[in-house]
């Protein structure tokens, strides 16, 4: 199979990963069919051998000299080191020690050297960060001044784009070491121990003598993985290694024209997870040249608020519609309950571990093992819920950009935000959000269709007016302007008078800031992530939205001033019950429906549209101090999607758009007369796998 990926003009190669399970295999020597448990056992034996060699190699080179030599990129003879970690370690003469009495081939050693080389190369950044912080140690470690922040960012490579939370975390780690030992650490290698080697097989470092991957000719969704696995935990000769063929079924996310690569195998219990990397062509994304953008603002209960803006030829920026929201209050509440349950299990397991003292023959050892398994189960539930929330929110955001025709998504950069000073409950809820995972999934989905994802500084996005940059006034609600709050904002400038939801004003500011600062976008060479590093005051003055309608017509759509007396209207009775009498009661157990309101909704009940069981929501519990909790999702069987609500894209306001319907493709024309393709049924819940969309009340 050819590994070369053909690319057309305007395309780039993109490498992604698909996660699968090894569900069995065939021993090619004996023809015996192997179950998934047997395959997991053999892969675990090979992973244990590799992990042992990695641990020994990393421990021997875990010092400033060894890491600096590898990071220097040049060997003793002055030659440039290869890009592959295992080849670089062999050029330096760093070999892995095979356990005594064990026979492995050279490819097993390669995997150990590749994994150890990656660990040692990653330690160079932590070493430089620790050295820069020690060199510019602040007078007060808990609060740096602006001059001290500038000094530490200059001392750290790439410090200008480094999140402040990373520097603060390393500073707290050094301060804890200083308080314990009474002195500063010499470097990161004294501050941290050698990292633990993971149990995995990096098959990308081997050749066809250890593993092969072939795609089926009749079915592109099937591939065959062949690899050598041991027959015992300590193979004594090459006869203890045999070829095992494992068929794999690619998920639908892998395109038919993608080129698969050798996976990384990670044994976990009686399962083997395979991270299969594949390359496929995607449209090339550009950091500049965008006219239509989607702005995304973060929230707590309203997890995402998004909307589109457009920059015209004269430099003005207008909003396309009222925006949309992705609310996940129910999911976050579920996460809070799982976190509280997990903390209780942690406390119990620690107590039992102290009582047993690590003895397996103790009479409490069985109960300790049961609690440990329950704690891990709760942790897995939390991880799964975070993954589902991140995928759903990212999919919704990319669908908004596709629907409005945006070529870039500007996301508020909150990597430096720390959850502190807001109360115990709010700090915990802020720290449990999955913003980083959502952005990663957003980049993954947007790259498939050529949409760029750019992070934008978050300074004053919710504080200033999106139309005049005047500091906003916050209140509880539009009908309660004097009640202190933060959800509703209004502009005090009488010439502007903009008011609306705080988050909706923020996404307008984010999108406008991104369009005006797009020429300052930087692209990371290692990851390809696009970022606007800082705000330029000259460009910020033009990052304002121009109202598309006069101010007096924005709220009501027209002048509704009273010009005369209210006409008299004859009241008509509106009885609550029908005028017809009830039907006579039948003699048998069955009969007609009694009188009352007839349900006219043709849609089926919500539970009939779901394919989840009632166990997706916790069982209702009764407490003495709190009322009985009856989750609606358990009754309807809706699970996760009942607690995550998304609104569909809102286009331009009706007074400024005209809809031209044709038989092939409906179009929407904006205020300038530009046509925007609008697939009316492209964002249904069934096609996008999103929760049922609900329209928010008009602002």
Secondary structure as GFF3:
##gff-version 3
##sequence-region A 1 699
A	DSSP	beta_strand	11	21	.	.	.	ID=ss1
A	DSSP	beta_strand	25	27	.	.	.	ID=ss2
A	DSSP	beta_strand	33	34	.	.	.	ID=ss3
A	DSSP	alpha_helix	36	61	.	.	.	ID=ss4
A	DSSP	alpha_helix	64	72	.	.	.	ID=ss5
A	DSSP	alpha_helix	85	92	.	.	.	ID=ss6
A	DSSP	alpha_helix	106	135	.	.	.	ID=ss7
A	DSSP	alpha_helix	146	155	.	.	.	ID=ss8
A	DSSP	three_ten_helix	159	161	.	.	.	ID=ss9
A	DSSP	alpha_helix	164	181	.	.	.	ID=ss10
A	DSSP	alpha_helix	188	191	.	.	.	ID=ss11
A	DSSP	beta_strand	201	202	.	.	.	ID=ss12
A	DSSP	three_ten_helix	203	205	.	.	.	ID=ss13
A	DSSP	beta_strand	211	215	.	.	.	ID=ss14
A	DSSP	beta_strand	222	230	.	.	.	ID=ss15
A	DSSP	three_ten_helix	238	240	.	.	.	ID=ss16
A	DSSP	beta_strand	241	249	.	.	.	ID=ss17
A	DSSP	beta_strand	259	260	.	.	.	ID=ss18
A	DSSP	beta_strand	264	268	.	.	.	ID=ss19
A	DSSP	beta_strand	271	283	.	.	.	ID=ss20
A	DSSP	beta_strand	292	298	.	.	.	ID=ss21
A	DSSP	beta_strand	302	311	.	.	.	ID=ss22
A	DSSP	beta_strand	317	327	.	.	.	ID=ss23
A	DSSP	alpha_helix	329	356	.	.	.	ID=ss24
A	DSSP	alpha_helix	365	404	.	.	.	ID=ss25
A	DSSP	beta_strand	408	413	.	.	.	ID=ss26
A	DSSP	alpha_helix	424	431	.	.	.	ID=ss27
A	DSSP	alpha_helix	435	447	.	.	.	ID=ss28
A	DSSP	beta_strand	452	457	.	.	.	ID=ss29
A	DSSP	beta_strand	472	475	.	.	.	ID=ss30
A	DSSP	beta_strand	488	491	.	.	.	ID=ss31
A	DSSP	beta_strand	499	501	.	.	.	ID=ss32
A	DSSP	alpha_helix	502	516	.	.	.	ID=ss33
A	DSSP	three_ten_helix	518	520	.	.	.	ID=ss34
A	DSSP	beta_strand	521	523	.	.	.	ID=ss35
A	DSSP	beta_strand	530	532	.	.	.	ID=ss36
A	DSSP	alpha_helix	537	540	.	.	.	ID=ss37
A	DSSP	alpha_helix	551	554	.	.	.	ID=ss38
A	DSSP	three_ten_helix	606	609	.	.	.	ID=ss39
A	DSSP	three_ten_helix	614	616	.	.	.	ID=ss40
A	DSSP	alpha_helix	632	636	.	.	.	ID=ss41
A	DSSP	three_ten_helix	639	642	.	.	.	ID=ss42
A	DSSP	beta_strand	645	646	.	.	.	ID=ss43
A	DSSP	three_ten_helix	654	656	.	.	.	ID=ss44
A	DSSP	beta_strand	658	660	.	.	.	ID=ss45
A	DSSP	beta_strand	667	669	.	.	.	ID=ss46
A	DSSP	beta_strand	675	677	.	.	.	ID=ss47
A	DSSP	alpha_helix	685	688	.	.	.	ID=ss48
###
